Amino acid sequence: MIYLILAIIFEVAGTTSMKLTDGFTNLIPSIMVFIFYVFSLVALTFALKFLEMSIAYAIWAGLGTVLITLIGVYYFKEPVSIIKICSIGLIVLGVVGLHLSSKGDI
């Protein structure tokens, strides 16, 4: 599970760096995009040794989306709407459901 957490953190850092590149005109964030995504995919690959692929990828993508949305709202001052909040809530519920289903709890 630690590999999956690292994969999510690196994916979020890579996506945040993408925003900071300003269309790949800022050198350091542009380089960091590639570095963070390589680390993210390596960590995700290691996580797949211990987790089901469908569950790991859904958690990686879902939690990454939630975290990027929060960063967008708080750091980049992106607009918030009821639909955005409800949609993020549904993603969280989906990730929790998938995690529980992988343990056979439901």
JOVEN-V521968 format. One record per residue. PHI is phi in degrees with one decimal (none if undefined). OMEGA is omega in whole degrees, 0 to 359 (NA if undefined). Layout:
phi=PHI omega=OMEGA
phi=PHI omega=OMEGA
//
This chain:
phi=none omega=180
phi=-64.8 omega=177
phi=-63.9 omega=179
phi=-66.7 omega=177
phi=-62.9 omega=177
phi=-62.7 omega=179
phi=-60.9 omega=179
phi=-66.6 omega=180
phi=-61.0 omega=180
phi=-67.0 omega=179
phi=-64.9 omega=178
phi=-64.6 omega=177
phi=-63.5 omega=178
phi=-65.6 omega=180
phi=-68.5 omega=176
phi=-63.1 omega=177
phi=-61.6 omega=178
phi=-57.2 omega=178
phi=-64.0 omega=183
phi=-74.2 omega=181
phi=-69.6 omega=183
phi=54.0 omega=180
phi=69.6 omega=181
phi=63.0 omega=176
phi=-95.8 omega=175
phi=-101.3 omega=189
phi=-63.3 omega=187
phi=-62.2 omega=178
phi=-61.6 omega=179
phi=-63.8 omega=178
phi=-67.2 omega=182
phi=-64.2 omega=177
phi=-53.8 omega=183
phi=-67.9 omega=180
phi=-63.4 omega=181
phi=-63.7 omega=180
phi=-69.5 omega=175
phi=-63.0 omega=179
phi=-60.7 omega=180
phi=-62.2 omega=182
phi=-69.6 omega=176
phi=-64.6 omega=179
phi=-63.5 omega=178
phi=-64.0 omega=178
phi=-61.8 omega=176
phi=-66.0 omega=179
phi=-62.4 omega=181
phi=-68.6 omega=174
phi=-69.7 omega=187
phi=-117.6 omega=185
phi=-125.0 omega=174
phi=-65.3 omega=183
phi=-59.5 omega=183
phi=-63.4 omega=180
phi=-72.0 omega=182
phi=-60.7 omega=182
phi=-67.1 omega=180
phi=-64.4 omega=178
phi=-67.0 omega=179
phi=-58.0 omega=182
phi=-70.9 omega=183
phi=-66.6 omega=180
phi=-69.5 omega=174
phi=-61.3 omega=178
phi=-63.0 omega=179
phi=-61.5 omega=182
phi=-65.4 omega=178
phi=-65.4 omega=177
phi=-63.4 omega=179
phi=-63.2 omega=177
phi=-63.7 omega=178
phi=-60.1 omega=181
phi=-71.5 omega=187
phi=-83.1 omega=185
phi=-91.9 omega=183
phi=-97.5 omega=175
phi=57.4 omega=176
phi=-73.9 omega=183
phi=-68.7 omega=178
phi=-115.1 omega=176
phi=-138.0 omega=177
phi=-59.9 omega=180
phi=-62.8 omega=179
phi=-63.1 omega=180
phi=-63.2 omega=179
phi=-63.6 omega=180
phi=-64.3 omega=177
phi=-64.2 omega=176
phi=-59.1 omega=178
phi=-66.2 omega=176
phi=-62.5 omega=179
phi=-60.8 omega=178
phi=-60.2 omega=178
phi=-63.7 omega=179
phi=-64.9 omega=178
phi=-61.3 omega=179
phi=-61.4 omega=178
phi=-64.4 omega=178
phi=-62.9 omega=179
phi=-65.2 omega=181
phi=-67.3 omega=179
phi=-72.2 omega=178
phi=-92.9 omega=180
phi=76.1 omega=181
phi=-76.0 omega=180
phi=-128.9 omega=NA
//
